Amino acid sequence: LVLRPDVTIPIARMVANNYKTSKENFKVYYNHQVFRMDNENRREFTQTGVEFFGSKQPEADAEVINIAIKSLLKSNVEFQIEIGHANYYKGLLDEMNINDEETALQLKELIENKNFVELGKLTDKLNLTDNVKEVIVQIPNLYGNFEEVLKQAKELCLNEKMCTSVEELQEVYEIIKDFGYDKYITVDLGLVNHLDYYTGVIFKGYLADHGEIVLSGGRYDKLTENYGQYIPATGFGLNVDE
């Protein structure tokens, strides 16, 4: 008996094991029950989603985000999609050399919660250079209008990983803009997903006047390597019950 907390991982295993000669642009969708624990509260909910295997192109990321937007439009609800990039934060971590997992987790939570006061206190305790400290305290401010935020984010880049993440976000944004969906999206480079398999563009969806995340997803190019085959991929899951 398996109570799945996530559907992406078993699908990635299935694709890697059963599609050894997997063609490009291999797409699947699913409806499944998932099980989570949040602050000691056990809950079961229905998740539906899509996974897009075989493409590293920004068009694939944009297509998946566009499907997410269309899904919420079909539901006739007010919503907003926040888009970030896993490697902007990971690139920053490369400059910090934090070996303590607990400190790294605390830093991640403070950035995601935009807790400026505690973030400043934590960075003062760490042995960091001034330019690294500056970027850490600025990351929670990097949200809102895509063009303005990406310009600021580019100026704060400390290495190639961070710069590449900004460029990839720009490419995906331009495609979504061409579809006419840019009014539904904002950028948030403080967006840090707690599932560590994400390697590129990540995103979350929120409903108006509703505090819970109803949709999340992103790029996970290395996940299938755990099952013996490299297949780049991106996708998302939607909490149907919410």
TABEL-V618281 format. One record per residue. N is the residue number from 1. PHI is phi in radians with two decimals (NA if undefined). PSI is psi as a letter, one per 30 degrees, with the letter a starting at -180 (* if undefined). NEAR is the number of other C-alpha atoms within 12 Angstrom. Layout:
# TABEL-V618281
{{N | PHI | PSI | NEAR} {N | PHI | PSI | NEAR}}
This chain:
# TABEL-V618281
{{1 | NA | k | 3} {2 | -2.12 | k | 10} {3 | -1.74 | j | 17} {4 | -1.37 | k | 21} {5 | -1.50 | f | 23} {6 | -2.77 | k | 31} {7 | -1.81 | f | 33} {8 | -1.05 | e | 40} {9 | -1.09 | e | 29} {10 | -1.13 | e | 23} {11 | -1.19 | e | 32} {12 | -1.06 | e | 38} {13 | -1.12 | e | 24} {14 | -1.06 | e | 24} {15 | -1.15 | e | 33} {16 | -1.12 | e | 29} {17 | -1.42 | e | 20} {18 | -1.91 | f | 17} {19 | -2.24 | i | 22} {20 | -1.07 | e | 18} {21 | -1.87 | h | 14} {22 | -0.99 | k | 22} {23 | -1.31 | l | 17} {24 | -1.18 | l | 18} {25 | 1.00 | h | 22} {26 | -1.54 | k | 25} {27 | -2.14 | k | 25} {28 | -2.33 | l | 25} {29 | -2.33 | l | 22} {30 | -2.64 | l | 24} {31 | -2.31 | k | 23} {32 | -2.72 | l | 26} {33 | -1.46 | k | 24} {34 | -2.18 | l | 27} {35 | -2.26 | k | 20} {36 | -2.36 | l | 20} {37 | -2.12 | k | 14} {38 | -2.12 | j | 11} {39 | 0.89 | h | 7} {40 | 1.28 | f | 7} {41 | -1.61 | j | 9} {42 | -1.52 | k | 13} {43 | -2.58 | l | 17} {44 | -2.08 | k | 21} {45 | -2.57 | l | 24} {46 | -1.58 | k | 25} {47 | -2.08 | k | 29} {48 | -2.14 | k | 30} {49 | -2.94 | a | 35} {50 | -2.31 | l | 37} {51 | -2.32 | k | 42} {52 | -2.10 | j | 40} {53 | -1.79 | k | 39} {54 | 1.74 | g | 34} {55 | -2.40 | k | 28} {56 | -1.72 | g | 26} {57 | -1.30 | k | 26} {58 | -1.08 | f | 28} {59 | -1.06 | e | 30} {60 | -1.19 | e | 34} {61 | -1.05 | e | 46} {62 | -1.13 | e | 41} {63 | -1.10 | e | 32} {64 | -1.13 | e | 40} {65 | -1.14 | e | 48} {66 | -1.10 | e | 32} {67 | -1.13 | e | 29} {68 | -1.07 | e | 40} {69 | -1.10 | e | 38} {70 | -1.09 | e | 22} {71 | -1.09 | e | 27} {72 | -1.26 | e | 28} {73 | -1.10 | e | 19} {74 | -1.11 | f | 12} {75 | -1.44 | f | 15} {76 | 1.01 | h | 12} {77 | -2.20 | l | 20} {78 | -1.45 | k | 20} {79 | -2.65 | l | 30} {80 | -2.53 | k | 33} {81 | -1.86 | k | 41} {82 | -1.75 | k | 41} {83 | -2.09 | k | 47} {84 | -2.39 | a | 50} {85 | -2.53 | k | 44} {86 | -1.04 | e | 39} {87 | -1.40 | f | 38} {88 | -1.17 | e | 43} {89 | -1.24 | e | 47} {90 | -1.10 | e | 36} {91 | -1.11 | e | 29} {92 | -1.14 | e | 39} {93 | -1.05 | e | 29} {94 | -1.04 | f | 20} {95 | -1.47 | f | 26} {96 | -1.76 | f | 27} {97 | 0.94 | h | 18} {98 | -1.51 | j | 21} {99 | -1.68 | f | 14} {100 | -1.52 | j | 13} {101 | -1.06 | e | 12} {102 | -1.11 | e | 11} {103 | -1.17 | e | 20} {104 | -1.09 | e | 26} {105 | -1.17 | e | 20} {106 | -1.09 | e | 22} {107 | -1.07 | e | 37} {108 | -1.04 | e | 34} {109 | -1.18 | e | 24} {110 | -1.15 | e | 27} {111 | -1.15 | e | 34} {112 | -1.15 | e | 28} {113 | -1.49 | f | 20} {114 | 0.96 | h | 26} {115 | -1.58 | i | 23} {116 | -1.10 | e | 22} {117 | -1.11 | e | 15} {118 | -1.20 | e | 20} {119 | -1.12 | e | 30} {120 | -1.10 | e | 23} {121 | -1.12 | e | 17} {122 | -1.16 | e | 25} {123 | -1.14 | e | 30} {124 | -1.16 | f | 18} {125 | -1.38 | f | 14} {126 | -1.52 | l | 22} {127 | -1.49 | i | 15} {128 | -2.18 | l | 21} {129 | -1.29 | l | 18} {130 | -1.09 | e | 16} {131 | -1.21 | e | 19} {132 | -1.21 | e | 27} {133 | -1.00 | e | 27} {134 | -1.08 | e | 22} {135 | -1.18 | e | 36} {136 | -1.01 | e | 44} {137 | -1.31 | f | 31} {138 | -1.53 | f | 30} {139 | -0.92 | e | 41} {140 | -1.08 | f | 33} {141 | -1.45 | f | 28} {142 | -1.49 | i | 37} {143 | -2.59 | l | 30} {144 | 2.14 | b | 28} {145 | -1.07 | k | 24} {146 | -1.01 | e | 32} {147 | -1.14 | e | 25} {148 | -1.18 | e | 18} {149 | -1.20 | e | 28} {150 | -1.13 | e | 36} {151 | -1.11 | e | 22} {152 | -1.14 | e | 24} {153 | -1.10 | e | 40} {154 | -1.12 | e | 28} {155 | -1.19 | f | 20} {156 | -1.64 | f | 30} {157 | -1.06 | k | 32} {158 | -1.90 | f | 31} {159 | -2.72 | l | 26} {160 | -1.13 | e | 19} {161 | -1.05 | e | 25} {162 | -1.18 | e | 33} {163 | -1.11 | e | 27} {164 | -1.11 | e | 26} {165 | -1.12 | e | 35} {166 | -1.13 | e | 40} {167 | -1.10 | e | 27} {168 | -1.16 | e | 34} {169 | -1.09 | e | 44} {170 | -1.08 | e | 32} {171 | -1.11 | e | 24} {172 | -1.14 | e | 39} {173 | -1.04 | e | 37} {174 | -1.09 | e | 22} {175 | -1.21 | e | 24} {176 | -1.08 | e | 33} {177 | -1.10 | e | 23} {178 | -1.10 | e | 16} {179 | -1.34 | f | 20} {180 | 1.47 | g | 16} {181 | -1.82 | g | 26} {182 | -1.11 | f | 27} {183 | -1.23 | f | 21} {184 | -1.66 | f | 33} {185 | -2.15 | k | 34} {186 | -2.34 | l | 33} {187 | -1.82 | k | 40} {188 | -2.56 | j | 43} {189 | -1.43 | f | 49} {190 | -1.57 | g | 41} {191 | -1.31 | j | 42} {192 | -2.18 | j | 41} {193 | -1.44 | k | 36} {194 | -1.40 | f | 18} {195 | -1.56 | j | 20} {196 | -1.32 | f | 22} {197 | -1.38 | f | 30} {198 | -1.28 | k | 35} {199 | -2.18 | f | 33} {200 | -2.59 | b | 44} {201 | -1.06 | k | 50} {202 | -2.23 | l | 45} {203 | -2.72 | l | 44} {204 | -2.41 | k | 36} {205 | -2.04 | k | 41} {206 | -2.21 | k | 29} {207 | -1.64 | l | 26} {208 | -1.08 | k | 17} {209 | 1.02 | h | 11} {210 | -2.49 | j | 14} {211 | -1.36 | f | 11} {212 | -1.56 | k | 18} {213 | -1.25 | k | 25} {214 | -1.83 | f | 35} {215 | -2.72 | k | 37} {216 | -2.69 | l | 40} {217 | -3.11 | a | 48} {218 | 2.78 | a | 48} {219 | -1.63 | k | 50} {220 | -2.44 | i | 38} {221 | -1.18 | f | 31} {222 | -1.79 | f | 27} {223 | -1.09 | e | 30} {224 | -1.21 | f | 33} {225 | -1.09 | f | 20} {226 | -1.11 | f | 20} {227 | -2.02 | g | 21} {228 | 1.64 | g | 18} {229 | -2.60 | k | 24} {230 | -1.52 | j | 26} {231 | -2.40 | j | 35} {232 | -1.10 | k | 37} {233 | -2.76 | l | 44} {234 | -2.63 | l | 47} {235 | -3.13 | a | 46} {236 | -2.71 | l | 43} {237 | -2.18 | k | 40} {238 | -2.04 | k | 41} {239 | -1.39 | j | 33} {240 | -1.13 | e | 22} {241 | -1.10 | e | 18} {242 | -1.09 | * | 21}}
